[in-house]
Amino acid sequence: MRTSDGSLAFGNLARELQSDARTLVVTMADRTSYTDTVTRDQIADQLRELADAFESSETNVRVGNKTVNLSPPDSINYQIDVVERSSLLRGKNESVEIELGWKPEQRDESTEE
């Protein structure tokens, strides 16, 4: 309820804050990135290493000098984009973006020994 000067009474302010808190969604994200210029052979080796990681039971992905342990399920969202650009000033430019996404598998620690 508002007072005569238009401000909220304390009791109503507390209820509004509680209501807002129930709808608040907190998102946390850790991102590990690495950028480099490498040869085509090196790219092929890194993609094979990534494929091997997804085929094994331990999905460890090397990102630069760090290794990240992931928990992908059997079904994964996959997207590939190929972009071809042409500009008078910059010339031709091509890129390939591969995105894999999933909700991590929940590991039942009571069954692990």
C-alpha positions as CSV (number, residue, x, y, z in Angstrom):
1,M,0.0,0.0,0.0
2,R,1.3,3.5,-0.8
3,T,1.3,6.3,1.7
4,S,-0.2,9.7,0.9
5,D,3.2,10.9,-0.5
6,G,3.3,8.0,-2.9
7,S,6.0,5.9,-1.1
8,L,5.4,2.3,-0.2
9,A,4.6,1.3,3.3
10,F,7.3,-1.0,4.8
11,G,5.0,-4.1,5.1
12,N,4.1,-3.9,1.4
13,L,7.7,-3.2,0.4
14,A,8.7,-6.4,2.2
15,R,6.0,-8.4,0.4
16,E,7.0,-7.0,-3.0
17,L,10.7,-7.9,-2.4
18,Q,9.7,-11.4,-1.4
19,S,7.6,-11.7,-4.6
20,D,10.5,-10.5,-6.7
21,A,12.8,-12.9,-5.0
22,R,10.6,-15.9,-6.0
23,T,10.9,-14.9,-9.7
24,L,14.6,-14.3,-9.7
25,V,16.6,-16.8,-11.8
26,V,20.3,-17.0,-11.1
27,T,22.5,-18.3,-13.9
28,M,26.1,-19.2,-13.4
29,A,28.4,-20.1,-16.3
30,D,32.1,-21.0,-16.5
31,R,33.6,-20.4,-19.9
32,T,37.1,-21.7,-20.9
33,S,38.2,-20.3,-24.2
34,Y,41.3,-20.6,-26.3
35,T,42.2,-18.9,-29.7
36,D,45.1,-19.7,-31.8
37,T,46.2,-19.9,-35.5
38,V,47.3,-23.4,-36.4
39,T,47.8,-25.6,-39.4
40,R,45.0,-27.6,-41.1
41,D,46.8,-30.8,-39.8
42,Q,46.7,-29.5,-36.3
43,I,43.0,-28.7,-36.6
44,A,42.3,-32.2,-37.8
45,D,44.3,-33.7,-34.9
46,Q,42.3,-31.5,-32.4
47,L,39.0,-32.6,-33.9
48,R,40.0,-36.2,-33.7
49,E,41.1,-35.8,-30.1
50,L,37.7,-34.2,-29.4
51,A,35.9,-37.1,-31.2
52,D,37.9,-39.6,-29.2
53,A,36.9,-37.8,-25.9
54,F,33.2,-38.1,-26.8
55,E,33.5,-41.8,-27.6
56,S,35.2,-42.6,-24.3
57,S,33.7,-42.9,-20.9
58,E,35.8,-40.0,-19.6
59,T,35.1,-36.9,-21.6
60,N,38.1,-34.7,-21.0
61,V,38.5,-31.8,-23.4
62,R,41.7,-29.9,-23.8
63,V,41.3,-26.1,-24.1
64,G,44.6,-24.5,-24.5
65,N,46.7,-25.6,-21.5
66,K,43.7,-26.6,-19.4
67,T,41.7,-29.9,-19.4
68,V,37.9,-29.7,-18.7
69,N,36.0,-32.8,-17.7
70,L,32.5,-32.9,-19.2
71,S,29.5,-35.2,-18.6
72,P,27.6,-35.4,-21.9
73,P,24.5,-37.7,-22.2
74,D,24.0,-40.1,-25.1
75,S,21.9,-37.5,-27.0
76,I,23.6,-34.2,-27.7
77,N,22.3,-31.1,-29.5
78,Y,24.5,-30.4,-32.6
79,Q,24.7,-27.4,-34.8
80,I,27.2,-26.5,-37.6
81,D,27.3,-23.2,-39.4
82,V,29.4,-22.4,-42.4
83,V,29.7,-18.7,-43.2
84,E,31.0,-17.4,-46.5
85,R,31.6,-13.6,-46.7
86,S,32.8,-11.5,-49.5
87,S,33.7,-7.8,-49.1
88,L,35.3,-5.4,-51.5
89,L,37.7,-4.1,-48.8
90,R,38.4,-7.4,-47.0
91,G,38.1,-9.9,-49.7
92,K,36.7,-13.4,-49.1
93,N,36.4,-14.9,-45.6
94,E,35.1,-18.3,-44.6
95,S,34.4,-19.8,-41.2
96,V,33.0,-23.0,-39.7
97,E,31.3,-22.9,-36.2
98,I,30.4,-26.2,-34.5
99,E,28.3,-26.0,-31.3
100,L,27.5,-29.0,-29.1
101,G,25.1,-28.6,-26.2
102,W,23.5,-30.7,-23.5
103,K,22.4,-30.9,-19.9
104,P,25.1,-32.8,-18.0
105,E,24.4,-36.4,-17.0
106,Q,23.7,-36.8,-13.4
107,R,26.2,-39.4,-12.1
108,D,24.8,-41.6,-9.3
109,E,27.7,-41.7,-6.9
110,S,26.1,-44.5,-4.8
111,T,26.6,-47.0,-7.7
112,E,30.2,-45.9,-8.4
113,E,32.9,-47.9,-6.6
